[in-house]
Amino acid sequence: MKITVRRSAIGFVCIMMTCVANAQHAPNDDKQEETIRSLISQMTLQEKVSLLHANSKFYVSGIKRLGIPEWALSDGPHGVRAEINRDNWAYAGWTNDSATCFPPGTALAATWNPKLAYERGIVLGEEARFRKKDILLGPGINIIRSPLCGRNFEYMSEDPLLISKMSVAYIRALQSKDVAASVKHWLANNQEEHRDSIDVYMSERALREIYLPGFKASVTEGGAYTVMAAYNKFRGDWCSENEYLDRKILRKELGFKGVLMTDWSAAHSTEKAALAGLDLEMGTDKKDYQEWYFANPLIDAVEAGKVPVSVVDEKVANVLRVMMRTKMLDERSREKGKMNTPEHQRAAYNDAAEAAVLLQNKGDLLPLNFNKIRSIAIIGDNATRKHCGGGLSSEIKTLYEITPLEAIRKKFGATVKINFAQGYDKQSTFKEGSNAGQASSDKVDWKLIDEAVEVAKESEVVIIFGGLNHDFDTESSDKKNMDLPYGQDVLISEVAKANPNTVVVIIAGSPVKLSGIVHRVPAILWSWFGGMEAGNAVADVLSGKVDPSGKMPFTLPVSLEQSPAHALGNFPGRNLKVNYEEDILVGYRWFDTKKITPQFPFGYGLSYTSFEFGALSTDKAVYGKDEVVHVKITVKNTGPRYGAEVAQLYVSDPVATVLRPAKELKAFEKVFLQPGETKTVTLHVKVADLAFYDESKKDWNVEMGDFILQLGNSSGNISRTLKIVVK
Ligand code: BGC
């Protein structure tokens, strides 16, 4: 593998995409700080404050006379959003803003391949620069706590390590193109219901072990230039004015020197927010920008002696630092950007193809041999539905979007008779992007089912494209339940009775209940919202051109009640308060510790080929607390096709003074193998990362004794274990 050593603008050395140190300080930082001080010394208070609040929906004023340009922000996270009017939410109707649309966050995490996150960051950076944007509002990295959260599709996983690896790679790549990332939403924005009024409570341990690590890695390893404060409250205080989160943790502990901005309309005060460490106010719902908390009221607060000028200077310095790191003050040397190149589209395809998770394949129905099949039934609304334009703030005006039916027709239509039936109807008056409440979802449409059964009978094989759409997976509301909507359970079972060769493709970005269909059909493929290349990617996986190598980035429960927050009845909270009683037992940590068998476990996914893990070994048997465990494993492709397996290394601490999860993911690697090929992979786990957060000591604690390394290809399938000792 090529070794690249480069110094990032923020001052850490990255080797093979692994940052070995984060000093947040590079030699030329001193020069930069000097320039920042000099610029600030030339500003009036009014000018300083003008840099700390928006002057329209997505722009912040610059200071022309000092050569400081206007700041341009744009939504991400999986594409650069089309241009929005400066003073209202309508699209501006530009003709050059059709972007590359990637599959959203859960799909990216399902690839378990941080290289793809890196590639995505590069593309997003280039397209953001083409659009002259300075900050891209992503990645979205909140923990998937409940299957119902409307924004799960934008987020990545229930596991902090998987999130961290993806987020760090994405941010580093994006920022290498002179565009600042904005990691969101800081913090505990794990539901959309009451998101702008809910007060979240959790233990310090849950904060440190589950909810914080993704943000910590994004800032300290990824070097994120900006962070977006969430709508909700955390332990009684709004996230945008939360002294504990913003000042103590983000600034002091994580050493964050970038810009903390609000989510759109998430500011609630002037003095308190200013003192807690907020830098930039965005999206406030007041027409006159001068009336915003961080506009005239901030000038008044400084003049009244309530907010020291030094606090304002600190904020301005944060803004200028991000501007300089993204070369805003040196446009000539800045990335120029490109839009929608074939390479960009290829990157979107790669993500969609690698994200597909094969959940079930009885009798090896898949892959389908289209050279032999003469007729196929394609059924379901999702066979023809385009999804890139949905979901609210993450919606993309994509250059094109290939649906599954289009792709299958184009690739195989010349030789295979394709019989399409709608199967079910979207049935909703919900308008995507309107916040108008959720779709009605349970009506069984027998007319459509009868038509589907007819085409199923006439065809050799059936593919049903079902799942969800952005009426369900959307910002600003949560799903009401985990069911497959629109009577799909009935549709699928009727079609499968008519033709047992039925494959179900689930297109969704959050968990749905599959217990009604797993016994009815032989094959289930989960193919996510697939971005602009969705159809091409899923067709290639179904036909076997691409071997499925995705793994679930979250647990798929049998029913909602299995899932921790719901088992304990604390979602979405009561009286605008929610207490995360499941504590650190989020996702598979809950299922495995409580010995609950889900429908499909975290990390699960089949392939058309087969793999075997060989011996698991470590460089030593006994480790000190500051050492690193080097774990060697071998993976063999024992089947007939090229494919990839994800080696997942979990660790457990069998004897501890506190409850520890049955297992926790500590390292992973996706390994690509030719038939018969064996590769040896070394995974590295710091002993320090085996610690739990000890509330009594207010510090991390690695207790001496045995730890069990568990190697598997899902949290539910461990094939090798090995004991190590920490002394
Ligand atoms: C969302 C953010 C988004 C912002 C700007 C908010 O409603 O929560 O994620 O970046 O809008 O569109």
Residues whose N, C-alpha, C, O or C-beta is under 5 A from the ligand:
A	BS01	BGC	D75 L137 D263 W264 S393
